Amino acid sequence: MLSYLRAFFRLILFAVLVVIGLLVTLLFFPLIGWQSKRRIIKYWSSLLIRALGVRLVVDCAPPAQNLRGLMVSNHSSWIDIFATNAVQAVRFISKSEIRDWPVLGRLVTMAGTLYVERGNRNKINETNESIRDAVAAGDLVGFYPEGTTTDGTYLLPFKTNLFQPAVDYQMMVYPVTVSYRQRGEPTRLASYEGNTSFGESFLSLTRAAGLEVHVAFGDPIDSRMYGHRAALASVAQNAIAQMAGLDVKVPSEEQAALLQSAKMGRAL
């Protein structure tokens, strides 16, 4: 009973913060510069993490404030984005379908999200140009090279397409790990894997006590040392695997089909 009361209280706080975030982005973001937006995004994200009952632990801080370049990370939960933004404001790349989501779509768009149309190779150049322009303006652009979420106990092989702008325009790449612990032990409570619904994931996370999210920034990778995106992606993948203590797992045909099914279901 106590866990459900905890979840209800956290749901209320979460909803209030989403409404506040929407109002701030609609009323104030058009009037202020990106530096001010960064501070607001960091503060709001940290409040959201707390509202969900999760303690943020920064195991390794960013090497500097207001990083510029590409950020890549492992991905196991829908709160990974908020945890990372609470440490370093990032313009994330997301699937284009999110732009059309009610309320949240508007919120993340106003916060500077860049969009990619999955499966549309004709649009990848437009996405790469958007990344180039954002980094040229001084932004840190983030994405999840695995292409989907896992349960946090392994890495999927990195997809390489979005590493191309880093090679073309000699960007710095920042590897980041995000992991979850409950009372000091690794946990899958926050994971959003497979056919798990958002409601199921939210309830599991908000009912939990003693949950921590750990964020660590690794050593920057200079893309000028790599002449091809596959080589750069491999180095970033190895860095994250080593930092997180995870193995890279190539999914079987059955697992790949399940992952694809889950991605398609969430896009609808």
Accessible surface in RSA format (square Angstrom, percent):
REM  Atomic radii and reference values for relative SASA: ProtOr
REM  Chains: A
REM  Algorithm: Lee & Richards
REM  Probe-radius: 1.40
REM  Slices: 20
REM RES _ NUM      All-atoms   Total-Side   Main-Chain    Non-polar    All polar
REM                ABS   REL    ABS   REL    ABS   REL    ABS   REL    ABS   REL
RES MET A   1   171.73  88.9 132.46  87.7  39.27  93.5 109.91  93.4  61.82  81.9
RES LEU A   2   125.35  69.8 119.93  85.8   5.42  13.6 121.28  85.2   4.07  11.0
RES SER A   3    25.19  21.3  22.99  30.7   2.21   5.1  18.16  38.7   7.03   9.8
RES TYR A   4   115.99  54.2 110.97  63.1   5.02  13.1  79.02  59.4  36.97  45.6
RES LEU A   5    97.96  54.6  93.99  67.2   3.97  10.0  94.58  66.4   3.38   9.1
RES ARG A   6    58.92  24.7  51.57  26.3   7.35  17.5  18.79  25.7  40.13  24.3
RES ALA A   7     7.09   6.5   6.22   9.6   0.87   2.0   6.47   9.1   0.62   1.6
RES PHE A   8   126.39  63.2 122.07  75.6   4.33  11.3 125.94  76.4   0.45   1.3
RES PHE A   9   125.14  62.6 124.06  76.8   1.08   2.8 125.14  75.9   0.00   0.0
RES ARG A  10    30.57  12.8  30.57  15.6   0.00   0.0   2.42   3.3  28.15  17.1
RES LEU A  11    81.32  45.3  81.32  58.2   0.00   0.0  81.32  57.1   0.00   0.0
RES ILE A  12    81.08  46.1  80.98  60.3   0.10   0.2  80.98  58.3   0.10   0.3
RES LEU A  13    65.12  36.3  64.96  46.5   0.15   0.4  64.96  45.6   0.15   0.4
RES PHE A  14    22.19  11.1  22.19  13.7   0.00   0.0  22.19  13.5   0.00   0.0
RES ALA A  15    46.14  42.4  41.53  64.1   4.60  10.5  45.90  64.6   0.24   0.6
RES VAL A  16    73.59  48.4  70.44  63.8   3.15   7.6  73.53  63.9   0.06   0.2
RES LEU A  17    21.41  11.9  21.41  15.3   0.00   0.0  21.41  15.0   0.00   0.0
RES VAL A  18    14.78   9.7  14.78  13.4   0.00   0.0  14.78  12.8   0.00   0.0
RES VAL A  19    83.24  54.8  83.24  75.4   0.00   0.0  83.24  72.3   0.00   0.0
RES ILE A  20    78.55  44.7  78.21  58.3   0.35   0.8  78.55  56.6   0.00   0.0
RES GLY A  21     4.62   5.7   0.00   N/A   4.62   5.7   4.62  12.7   0.00   0.0
RES LEU A  22    33.53  18.7  33.53  24.0   0.00   0.0  33.53  23.5   0.00   0.0
RES LEU A  23    91.31  50.9  91.27  65.3   0.04   0.1  91.31  64.1   0.00   0.0
RES VAL A  24    33.49  22.0  33.45  30.3   0.04   0.1  33.49  29.1   0.00   0.0
RES THR A  25     6.70   4.8   6.70   6.8   0.00   0.0   6.70   9.0   0.00   0.0
RES LEU A  26    63.39  35.3  48.21  34.5  15.17  38.1  48.24  33.9  15.14  40.8
RES LEU A  27   107.87  60.1  96.19  68.8  11.68  29.4  98.33  69.1   9.54  25.7
RES PHE A  28   107.86  54.0 107.86  66.8   0.00   0.0 107.86  65.4   0.00   0.0
RES PHE A  29     3.35   1.7   2.68   1.7   0.67   1.7   2.68   1.6   0.67   1.9
RES PRO A  30    87.73  63.9  46.51  42.4  41.21 149.8  58.27  48.1  29.46 183.1
RES LEU A  31   141.72  78.9 106.36  76.1  35.36  88.9 111.97  78.6  29.75  80.1
RES ILE A  32    55.36  31.5  37.60  28.0  17.76  42.8  44.93  32.4  10.44  28.3
RES GLY A  33    47.83  59.0   0.00   N/A  47.83  59.0  37.46 102.8  10.37  23.2
RES TRP A  34    55.87  22.4  46.45  22.5   9.43  22.1  45.84  24.4  10.03  16.3
RES GLN A  35    90.84  50.8  89.69  65.5   1.15   2.7  51.33 109.3  39.51  30.0
RES SER A  36    35.18  29.7  33.69  45.0   1.49   3.4   9.73  20.7  25.45  35.7
RES LYS A  37    42.83  20.9  42.83  26.3   0.00   0.0   0.25   0.2  42.57  45.3
RES ARG A  38     9.27   3.9   9.27   4.7   0.00   0.0   3.48   4.8   5.79   3.5
RES ARG A  39   152.60  64.1 145.80  74.3   6.80  16.2  72.02  98.4  80.58  48.8
RES ILE A  40    58.32  33.2  55.90  41.6   2.42   5.8  58.19  41.9   0.14   0.4
RES ILE A  41    14.14   8.0  12.81   9.5   1.34   3.2  14.14  10.2   0.00   0.0
RES LYS A  42    74.09  36.1  73.01  44.8   1.08   2.6  32.20  29.0  41.89  44.6
RES TYR A  43   142.81  66.7 138.03  78.5   4.78  12.4 104.37  78.4  38.44  47.4
RES TRP A  44    36.54  14.7  36.21  17.5   0.34   0.8  36.53  19.5   0.01   0.0
RES SER A  45     1.02   0.9   1.02   1.4   0.00   0.0   0.00   0.0   1.02   1.4
RES SER A  46    20.70  17.5  19.43  25.9   1.27   2.9  15.75  33.5   4.95   6.9
RES LEU A  47    50.86  28.3  48.94  35.0   1.92   4.8  48.94  34.4   1.92   5.2
RES LEU A  48     0.28   0.2   0.28   0.2   0.00   0.0   0.28   0.2   0.00   0.0
RES ILE A  49     0.92   0.5   0.92   0.7   0.00   0.0   0.92   0.7   0.00   0.0
RES ARG A  50   167.41  70.3 150.50  76.7  16.91  40.3  55.24  75.5 112.17  68.0
RES ALA A  51     9.00   8.3   3.18   4.9   5.83  13.3   7.34  10.3   1.66   4.4
RES LEU A  52     0.33   0.2   0.00   0.0   0.33   0.8   0.00   0.0   0.33   0.9
RES GLY A  53    24.05  29.7   0.00   N/A  24.05  29.7  13.82  37.9  10.23  22.9
RES VAL A  54     4.59   3.0   0.38   0.3   4.22  10.2   1.92   1.7   2.67   7.2
RES ARG A  55   147.29  61.8 139.41  71.1   7.88  18.8  60.70  83.0  86.59  52.5
RES LEU A  56    52.18  29.1  27.94  20.0  24.25  60.9  27.94  19.6  24.25  65.2
RES VAL A  57    29.28  19.3  26.28  23.8   3.00   7.2  29.28  25.4   0.00   0.0
RES VAL A  58    65.18  42.9  36.48  33.0  28.69  69.1  36.48  31.7  28.69  77.8
RES ASP A  59    87.33  61.2  51.72  51.5  35.61  84.2  24.59  57.9  62.74  62.6
RES CYS A  60    63.53  48.1  58.28  65.0   5.25  12.3  17.18  43.5  46.35  50.0
RES ALA A  61    63.11  58.0  49.72  76.7  13.39  30.5  49.72  70.0  13.39  35.5
RES PRO A  62    27.59  20.1  13.71  12.5  13.88  50.4  13.71  11.3  13.88  86.2
RES PRO A  63    77.21  56.3  33.75  30.8  43.46 158.0  46.61  38.5  30.60 190.2
RES ALA A  64    57.48  52.8  44.05  68.0  13.42  30.5  56.63  79.8   0.84   2.2
RES GLN A  65   157.43  88.0 136.68  99.9  20.75  49.4  47.19 100.5 110.24  83.6
RES ASN A  66    69.06  47.6  53.23  51.4  15.83  38.1   9.71  23.4  59.36  57.4
RES LEU A  67     7.42   4.1   4.38   3.1   3.04   7.6   7.38   5.2   0.05   0.1
RES ARG A  68   131.37  55.2 123.29  62.8   8.08  19.2  36.63  50.1  94.74  57.4
RES GLY A  69     0.75   0.9   0.00   N/A   0.75   0.9   0.75   2.0   0.00   0.0
RES LEU A  70     0.00   0.0   0.00   0.0   0.00   0.0   0.00   0.0   0.00   0.0
RES MET A  71     0.00   0.0   0.00   0.0   0.00   0.0   0.00   0.0   0.00   0.0
RES VAL A  72     0.00   0.0   0.00   0.0   0.00   0.0   0.00   0.0   0.00   0.0
RES SER A  73     0.01   0.0   0.01   0.0   0.00   0.0   0.01   0.0   0.00   0.0
RES ASN A  74     7.59   5.2   7.59   7.3   0.00   0.0   2.16   5.2   5.43   5.3
RES HIS A  75    27.32  14.9  26.49  18.4   0.83   2.1   7.68   7.9  19.64  22.9
RES SER A  76     4.00   3.4   3.71   5.0   0.28   0.7   0.41   0.9   3.59   5.0
RES SER A  77     0.08   0.1   0.00   0.0   0.08   0.2   0.00   0.0   0.08   0.1
RES TRP A  78    31.95  12.8  20.38   9.9  11.57  27.2  26.65  14.2   5.29   8.6
RES ILE A  79     0.00   0.0   0.00   0.0   0.00   0.0   0.00   0.0   0.00   0.0
RES ASP A  80     0.54   0.4   0.54   0.5   0.00   0.0   0.00   0.0   0.54   0.5
RES ILE A  81    57.97  33.0  57.97  43.2   0.00   0.0  57.97  41.7   0.00   0.0
RES PHE A  82    33.92  17.0  33.92  21.0   0.00   0.0  33.92  20.6   0.00   0.0
RES ALA A  83     0.00   0.0   0.00   0.0   0.00   0.0   0.00   0.0   0.00   0.0
RES THR A  84     0.00   0.0   0.00   0.0   0.00   0.0   0.00   0.0   0.00   0.0
RES ASN A  85    12.83   8.8  12.83  12.4   0.00   0.0   0.00   0.0  12.83  12.4
RES ALA A  86    13.38  12.3   0.00   0.0  13.38  30.4   0.00   0.0  13.38  35.5
RES VAL A  87    16.82  11.1   5.08   4.6  11.74  28.3   9.22   8.0   7.60  20.6
RES GLN A  88     6.56   3.7   6.28   4.6   0.28   0.7   0.44   0.9   6.12   4.6
RES ALA A  89     2.55   2.3   0.68   1.0   1.87   4.2   0.68   1.0   1.87   4.9
RES VAL A  90     5.58   3.7   0.00   0.0   5.58  13.5   0.27   0.2   5.31  14.4
RES ARG A  91    51.89  21.8  50.67  25.8   1.22   2.9   3.40   4.6  48.49  29.4
RES PHE A  92     8.99   4.5   7.34   4.5   1.65   4.3   7.34   4.5   1.65   4.7
RES ILE A  93    15.69   8.9   1.77   1.3  13.92  33.6   1.77   1.3  13.92  37.8
RES SER A  94    18.81  15.9  12.49  16.7   6.31  14.5  14.39  30.6   4.42   6.2
RES LYS A  95    19.22   9.4  17.23  10.6   1.99   4.7  10.30   9.3   8.92   9.5
RES SER A  96    18.39  15.5  16.86  22.5   1.54   3.5   4.75  10.1  13.64  19.1
RES GLU A  97    60.98  35.0  56.33  42.6   4.65  11.1  28.33  54.8  32.65  26.7
RES ILE A  98    30.14  17.2  30.14  22.5   0.00   0.0  30.14  21.7   0.00   0.0
RES ARG A  99   113.71  47.7 100.71  51.3  13.00  30.9  33.12  45.3  80.59  48.8
RES ASP A 100   120.53  84.4  91.99  91.6  28.53  67.5  35.55  83.7  84.98  84.7
RES TRP A 101    97.47  39.1  91.88  44.5   5.59  13.1  85.15  45.4  12.32  20.0
RES PRO A 102   114.89  83.7  96.71  88.2  18.19  66.1 108.18  89.3   6.71  41.7
RES VAL A 103    76.27  50.2  65.55  59.3  10.71  25.8  68.75  59.7   7.52  20.4
RES LEU A 104    59.38  33.1  59.38  42.5   0.00   0.0  59.38  41.7   0.00   0.0
RES GLY A 105     0.00   0.0   0.00   N/A   0.00   0.0   0.00   0.0   0.00   0.0
RES ARG A 106   127.55  53.6 123.61  63.0   3.94   9.4  37.60  51.4  89.95  54.5
RES LEU A 107    11.43   6.4  11.43   8.2   0.00   0.0  11.43   8.0   0.00   0.0
RES VAL A 108    43.02  28.3  41.80  37.8   1.22   2.9  43.02  37.4   0.00   0.0
RES THR A 109    52.33  37.2  42.90  43.5   9.43  22.5  42.32  56.9  10.01  15.1
RES MET A 110    45.43  23.5  34.57  22.9  10.86  25.9  19.31  16.4  26.12  34.6
RES ALA A 111    25.29  23.3  22.20  34.3   3.08   7.0  22.20  31.3   3.08   8.2
RES GLY A 112    12.89  15.9   0.00   N/A  12.89  15.9  12.89  35.4   0.00   0.0
RES THR A 113    23.04  16.4  12.92  13.1  10.13  24.1   2.53   3.4  20.51  31.0
RES LEU A 114    19.85  11.1  17.81  12.7   2.04   5.1  19.85  13.9   0.00   0.0
RES TYR A 115    32.88  15.4  11.82   6.7  21.06  54.8  11.94   9.0  20.95  25.8
RES VAL A 116    21.20  13.9  19.95  18.1   1.25   3.0  21.20  18.4   0.00   0.0
RES GLU A 117    65.97  37.9  61.76  46.7   4.22  10.0  16.87  32.6  49.11  40.1
RES ARG A 118   121.35  51.0  91.03  46.4  30.32  72.2  48.30  66.0  73.05  44.3
RES GLY A 119    85.68 105.7   0.00   N/A  85.68 105.7  43.11 118.3  42.57  95.3
RES ASN A 120    49.69  34.3  40.05  38.7   9.64  23.2  15.28  36.8  34.41  33.3
RES ARG A 121   194.42  81.6 181.17  92.4  13.25  31.5  73.23 100.1 121.19  73.4
RES ASN A 122   134.14  92.5 112.02 108.3  22.12  53.3  29.08  70.0 105.07 101.6
RES LYS A 123    71.99  35.1  71.79  44.0   0.20   0.5  29.51  26.6  42.48  45.3
RES ILE A 124    37.66  21.4  37.02  27.6   0.63   1.5  37.55  27.0   0.11   0.3
RES ASN A 125    98.37  67.8  97.22  94.0   1.15   2.8  19.55  47.1  78.81  76.2
RES GLU A 126    96.08  55.2  93.26  70.6   2.82   6.7  39.46  76.3  56.62  46.2
RES THR A 127     6.40   4.6   3.83   3.9   2.57   6.1   2.58   3.5   3.83   5.8
RES ASN A 128    19.16  13.2  19.05  18.4   0.10   0.3  10.99  26.5   8.17   7.9
RES GLU A 129    83.74  48.1  83.39  63.1   0.35   0.8  15.91  30.8  67.83  55.4
RES SER A 130    46.16  39.0  39.57  52.8   6.59  15.2  13.06  27.8  33.11  46.4
RES ILE A 131     0.00   0.0   0.00   0.0   0.00   0.0   0.00   0.0   0.00   0.0
RES ARG A 132    81.57  34.2  80.51  41.0   1.05   2.5  20.70  28.3  60.87  36.9
RES ASP A 133    78.64  55.1  71.30  71.0   7.34  17.4  29.77  70.1  48.87  48.7
RES ALA A 134     5.01   4.6   1.22   1.9   3.78   8.6   4.74   6.7   0.26   0.7
RES VAL A 135    11.34   7.5  11.34  10.3   0.00   0.0  11.34   9.9   0.00   0.0
RES ALA A 136    67.67  62.2  43.89  67.7  23.78  54.1  46.72  65.8  20.94  55.5
RES ALA A 137    83.25  76.5  41.66  64.3  41.60  94.6  54.99  77.4  28.27  74.9
RES GLY A 138    20.22  24.9   0.00   N/A  20.22  24.9  16.70  45.8   3.52   7.9
RES ASP A 139     5.79   4.1   5.79   5.8   0.00   0.0   0.04   0.1   5.76   5.7
RES LEU A 140     2.30   1.3   0.19   0.1   2.12   5.3   0.19   0.1   2.12   5.7
RES VAL A 141     0.00   0.0   0.00   0.0   0.00   0.0   0.00   0.0   0.00   0.0
RES GLY A 142     0.00   0.0   0.00   N/A   0.00   0.0   0.00   0.0   0.00   0.0
RES PHE A 143     6.97   3.5   6.97   4.3   0.01   0.0   6.97   4.2   0.00   0.0
RES TYR A 144    28.56  13.3  16.72   9.5  11.85  30.8  16.72  12.6  11.85  14.6
RES PRO A 145     3.45   2.5   0.00   0.0   3.45  12.5   3.34   2.8   0.11   0.7
RES GLU A 146     4.33   2.5   0.10   0.1   4.23  10.1   0.00   0.0   4.33   3.5
RES GLY A 147    13.74  16.9   0.00   N/A  13.74  16.9  13.46  37.0   0.28   0.6
RES THR A 148    16.74  11.9   9.12   9.2   7.62  18.2  12.28  16.5   4.46   6.7
RES THR A 149     6.94   4.9   6.35   6.4   0.59   1.4   6.08   8.2   0.85   1.3
RES THR A 150     2.43   1.7   2.43   2.5   0.00   0.0   0.00   0.0   2.43   3.7
RES ASP A 151    18.59  13.0  15.53  15.5   3.06   7.2   3.88   9.1  14.71  14.7
RES GLY A 152    27.83  34.3   0.00   N/A  27.83  34.3  10.96  30.1  16.87  37.8
RES THR A 153    66.30  47.2  46.42  47.1  19.88  47.4  40.38  54.2  25.92  39.2
RES TYR A 154    27.24  12.7  25.99  14.8   1.25   3.2  15.49  11.6  11.75  14.5
RES LEU A 155     0.10   0.1   0.10   0.1   0.00   0.0   0.10   0.1   0.00   0.0
RES LEU A 156     8.82   4.9   8.82   6.3   0.00   0.0   8.82   6.2   0.00   0.0
RES PRO A 157    51.17  37.3  45.28  41.3   5.89  21.4  45.28  37.4   5.89  36.6
RES PHE A 158    18.51   9.3   1.79   1.1  16.71  43.5   1.86   1.1  16.64  47.6
RES LYS A 159   118.98  58.0 111.30  68.3   7.68  18.3  67.05  60.3  51.93  55.3
RES THR A 160    39.18  27.9  35.36  35.8   3.82   9.1  20.82  28.0  18.36  27.8
RES ASN A 161    56.48  38.9  54.85  53.0   1.63   3.9   9.59  23.1  46.89  45.3
RES LEU A 162    25.63  14.3  24.33  17.4   1.30   3.3  24.33  17.1   1.30   3.5
RES PHE A 163     0.00   0.0   0.00   0.0   0.00   0.0   0.00   0.0   0.00   0.0
RES GLN A 164    45.43  25.4  45.43  33.2   0.00   0.0  14.96  31.9  30.46  23.1
RES PRO A 165     0.04   0.0   0.00   0.0   0.04   0.1   0.04   0.0   0.00   0.0
RES ALA A 166     0.00   0.0   0.00   0.0   0.00   0.0   0.00   0.0   0.00   0.0
RES VAL A 167    28.35  18.7  15.29  13.8  13.05  31.5  15.44  13.4  12.91  35.0
RES ASP A 168    80.44  56.3  49.96  49.7  30.49  72.1  16.38  38.6  64.06  63.9
RES TYR A 169   100.37  46.9  77.02  43.8  23.35  60.8  57.54  43.2  42.83  52.8
RES GLN A 170   116.38  65.1  97.49  71.3  18.88  45.0  15.56  33.1 100.81  76.5
RES MET A 171     9.74   5.0   4.14   2.7   5.60  13.3   9.74   8.3   0.00   0.0
RES MET A 172    63.69  33.0  61.46  40.7   2.24   5.3  50.57  43.0  13.13  17.4
RES VAL A 173     0.00   0.0   0.00   0.0   0.00   0.0   0.00   0.0   0.00   0.0
RES TYR A 174    18.85   8.8  18.85  10.7   0.00   0.0   0.69   0.5  18.16  22.4
RES PRO A 175     0.83   0.6   0.79   0.7   0.04   0.1   0.79   0.7   0.04   0.2
RES VAL A 176     0.00   0.0   0.00   0.0   0.00   0.0   0.00   0.0   0.00   0.0
RES THR A 177    10.91   7.8  10.82  11.0   0.09   0.2   1.44   1.9   9.47  14.3
RES VAL A 178     1.96   1.3   0.20   0.2   1.76   4.2   0.21   0.2   1.75   4.7
RES SER A 179    50.26  42.5  46.70  62.3   3.56   8.2  35.14  74.8  15.13  21.2
RES TYR A 180    12.76   6.0   6.13   3.5   6.62  17.2   6.13   4.6   6.62   8.2
RES ARG A 181    84.73  35.6  84.73  43.2   0.00   0.0   8.42  11.5  76.31  46.2
RES GLN A 182    42.57  23.8  37.85  27.7   4.72  11.2   4.44   9.5  38.12  28.9
RES ARG A 183   173.47  72.8 138.58  70.6  34.89  83.1  77.06 105.3  96.41  58.4
RES GLY A 184    43.36  53.5   0.00   N/A  43.36  53.5  29.35  80.6  14.00  31.4
RES GLU A 185   116.54  66.9 116.39  88.1   0.15   0.4  45.92  88.8  70.62  57.7
RES PRO A 186    98.59  71.9  76.96  70.2  21.63  78.6  77.35  63.9  21.24 132.0
RES THR A 187    31.57  22.5  11.33  11.5  20.24  48.2  11.79  15.8  19.78  29.9
RES ARG A 188   148.66  62.4 137.27  70.0  11.39  27.1  45.54  62.2 103.12  62.5
RES LEU A 189    56.26  31.3  48.53  34.7   7.74  19.4  52.56  36.9   3.71  10.0
RES ALA A 190     0.41   0.4   0.23   0.4   0.19   0.4   0.23   0.3   0.19   0.5
RES SER A 191    22.73  19.2  14.75  19.7   7.97  18.4   1.62   3.4  21.11  29.6
RES TYR A 192    29.93  14.0  29.93  17.0   0.00   0.0  17.40  13.1  12.53  15.4
RES GLU A 193    50.01  28.7  45.60  34.5   4.40  10.5  11.37  22.0  38.64  31.5
RES GLY A 194    19.17  23.6   0.00   N/A  19.17  23.6  17.29  47.5   1.88   4.2
RES ASN A 195   107.90  74.4  75.55  73.0  32.36  77.9  38.19  91.9  69.71  67.4
RES THR A 196    46.83  33.3  39.01  39.5   7.82  18.6  16.03  21.5  30.80  46.6
RES SER A 197    53.11  44.9  45.29  60.4   7.81  18.0  46.96 100.0   6.15   8.6
RES PHE A 198    84.70  42.4  80.63  49.9   4.07  10.6  80.63  48.9   4.07  11.6
RES GLY A 199    46.85  57.8   0.00   N/A  46.85  57.8  36.94 101.4   9.91  22.2
RES GLU A 200   107.15  61.5  96.42  72.9  10.73  25.5  44.36  85.8  62.79  51.3
RES SER A 201     2.35   2.0   0.00   0.0   2.35   5.4   2.35   5.0   0.00   0.0
RES PHE A 202    19.30   9.7  19.30  12.0   0.00   0.0  19.30  11.7   0.00   0.0
RES LEU A 203    70.74  39.4  70.62  50.5   0.12   0.3  70.71  49.7   0.03   0.1
RES SER A 204    39.67  33.5  30.52  40.7   9.15  21.1  28.02  59.7  11.65  16.3
RES LEU A 205     0.79   0.4   0.00   0.0   0.79   2.0   0.00   0.0   0.79   2.1
RES THR A 206     0.15   0.1   0.15   0.2   0.00   0.0   0.00   0.0   0.15   0.2
RES ARG A 207    84.31  35.4  80.40  41.0   3.91   9.3   8.97  12.3  75.34  45.7
RES ALA A 208     9.07   8.3   0.41   0.6   8.66  19.7   8.78  12.4   0.29   0.8
RES ALA A 209    29.33  27.0  25.68  39.6   3.65   8.3  26.49  37.3   2.84   7.5
RES GLY A 210    42.66  52.6   0.00   N/A  42.66  52.6  31.03  85.2  11.63  26.0
RES LEU A 211     3.91   2.2   1.01   0.7   2.90   7.3   1.01   0.7   2.90   7.8
RES GLU A 212    34.51  19.8  34.51  26.1   0.00   0.0   4.04   7.8  30.47  24.9
RES VAL A 213     0.00   0.0   0.00   0.0   0.00   0.0   0.00   0.0   0.00   0.0
RES HIS A 214    23.19  12.7  21.74  15.1   1.45   3.7  19.79  20.4   3.40   4.0
RES VAL A 215     0.01   0.0   0.00   0.0   0.01   0.0   0.01   0.0   0.00   0.0
RES ALA A 216    15.10  13.9  14.98  23.1   0.13   0.3  14.98  21.1   0.13   0.3
RES PHE A 217     3.66   1.8   0.18   0.1   3.48   9.1   0.18   0.1   3.48  10.0
RES GLY A 218    13.05  16.1   0.00   N/A  13.05  16.1  10.24  28.1   2.81   6.3
RES ASP A 219   123.28  86.4 114.32 113.8   8.96  21.2  30.32  71.4  92.95  92.7
RES PRO A 220    54.02  39.4  34.58  31.5  19.44  70.6  34.58  28.6  19.44 120.8
RES ILE A 221    15.81   9.0  12.65   9.4   3.16   7.6  15.81  11.4   0.00   0.0
RES ASP A 222    31.64  22.2  27.90  27.8   3.74   8.8  11.55  27.2  20.09  20.0
RES SER A 223     1.47   1.2   0.01   0.0   1.45   3.3   0.00   0.0   1.47   2.1
RES ARG A 224   160.49  67.4 125.31  63.9  35.18  83.8  36.53  49.9 123.97  75.1
RES MET A 225   145.02  75.1 109.56  72.5  35.45  84.4  94.65  80.5  50.37  66.7
RES TYR A 226    53.48  25.0  45.93  26.1   7.55  19.7  27.90  21.0  25.59  31.5
RES GLY A 227    77.79  95.9   0.00   N/A  77.79  95.9  40.61 111.4  37.18  83.3
RES HIS A 228   110.37  60.3 108.09  75.1   2.28   5.8  77.97  80.4  32.40  37.7
RES ARG A 229    72.08  30.3  71.16  36.3   0.92   2.2   2.23   3.0  69.85  42.3
RES ALA A 230    47.49  43.7  42.29  65.3   5.19  11.8  42.66  60.1   4.82  12.8
RES ALA A 231    43.37  39.9  33.64  51.9   9.73  22.1  41.77  58.8   1.60   4.2
RES LEU A 232     0.00   0.0   0.00   0.0   0.00   0.0   0.00   0.0   0.00   0.0
RES ALA A 233     2.56   2.4   2.47   3.8   0.09   0.2   2.56   3.6   0.00   0.0
RES SER A 234    52.45  44.3  47.83  63.8   4.62  10.6  26.79  57.0  25.66  35.9
RES VAL A 235    46.10  30.3  43.89  39.7   2.21   5.3  45.06  39.2   1.04   2.8
RES ALA A 236     0.00   0.0   0.00   0.0   0.00   0.0   0.00   0.0   0.00   0.0
RES GLN A 237    28.51  15.9  28.51  20.8   0.00   0.0   0.13   0.3  28.38  21.5
RES ASN A 238    85.67  59.1  81.42  78.7   4.26  10.3  26.30  63.3  59.37  57.4
RES ALA A 239    26.32  24.2  18.83  29.1   7.49  17.0  25.60  36.1   0.72   1.9
RES ILE A 240     0.00   0.0   0.00   0.0   0.00   0.0   0.00   0.0   0.00   0.0
RES ALA A 241    14.14  13.0  12.39  19.1   1.75   4.0  12.67  17.8   1.47   3.9
RES GLN A 242   155.47  86.9 130.86  95.6  24.61  58.6  47.03 100.1 108.44  82.2
RES MET A 243    71.81  37.2  32.73  21.7  39.07  93.0  40.27  34.2  31.54  41.8
RES ALA A 244    34.13  31.4   3.80   5.9  30.33  69.0  12.18  17.2  21.95  58.1
RES GLY A 245    66.60  82.1   0.00   N/A  66.60  82.1  36.20  99.3  30.40  68.1
RES LEU A 246    29.76  16.6  20.34  14.6   9.42  23.7  22.30  15.7   7.45  20.1
RES ASP A 247   117.46  82.3 111.58 111.1   5.88  13.9  31.23  73.5  86.23  86.0
RES VAL A 248    55.97  36.8  28.12  25.5  27.85  67.1  28.12  24.4  27.85  75.5
RES LYS A 249    80.78  39.4  76.51  46.9   4.27  10.2  50.18  45.2  30.60  32.6
RES VAL A 250   117.84  77.5  96.63  87.5  21.20  51.1  96.63  84.0  21.20  57.5
RES PRO A 251    33.86  24.7  21.07  19.2  12.80  46.5  21.07  17.4  12.80  79.5
RES SER A 252    58.30  49.3  45.66  60.9  12.65  29.1  52.50 111.8   5.80   8.1
RES GLU A 253   162.16  93.1 147.67 111.7  14.49  34.5  65.39 126.5  96.77  79.0
RES GLU A 254   129.65  74.4 119.92  90.7   9.73  23.2  45.50  88.0  84.16  68.7
RES GLN A 255    66.36  37.1  65.59  47.9   0.77   1.8  26.64  56.7  39.72  30.1
RES ALA A 256    43.38  39.9  38.06  58.7   5.32  12.1  39.34  55.4   4.04  10.7
RES ALA A 257    63.11  58.0  49.39  76.2  13.73  31.2  57.68  81.2   5.44  14.4
RES LEU A 258    94.25  52.5  93.65  67.0   0.60   1.5  94.12  66.1   0.13   0.4
RES LEU A 259    23.41  13.0  23.41  16.7   0.00   0.0  23.41  16.4   0.00   0.0
RES GLN A 260    87.89  49.1  87.36  63.8   0.53   1.3  37.00  78.8  50.89  38.6
RES SER A 261    59.45  50.2  49.14  65.6  10.31  23.8  24.47  52.1  34.99  49.0
RES ALA A 262     4.85   4.5   1.50   2.3   3.35   7.6   4.14   5.8   0.71   1.9
RES LYS A 263    40.08  19.6  37.06  22.7   3.02   7.2  16.11  14.5  23.97  25.5
RES MET A 264   116.01  60.1 112.12  74.2   3.89   9.3  96.21  81.8  19.80  26.2
RES GLY A 265    44.21  54.5   0.00   N/A  44.21  54.5  29.33  80.5  14.88  33.3
RES ARG A 266    50.88  21.4  38.23  19.5  12.65  30.1  37.02  50.6  13.86   8.4
RES ALA A 267    28.03  25.8  16.62  25.7  11.41  26.0  16.62  23.4  11.41  30.2
RES LEU A 268   184.74 102.9 125.47  89.8  59.27 149.0 156.86 110.2  27.88  75.0
END  Absolute sums over single chains surface
CHAIN  1 A    13224.2      10849.7       2374.5       7683.3       5540.9
END  Absolute sums over all chains
TOTAL         13224.2      10849.7       2374.5       7683.3       5540.9
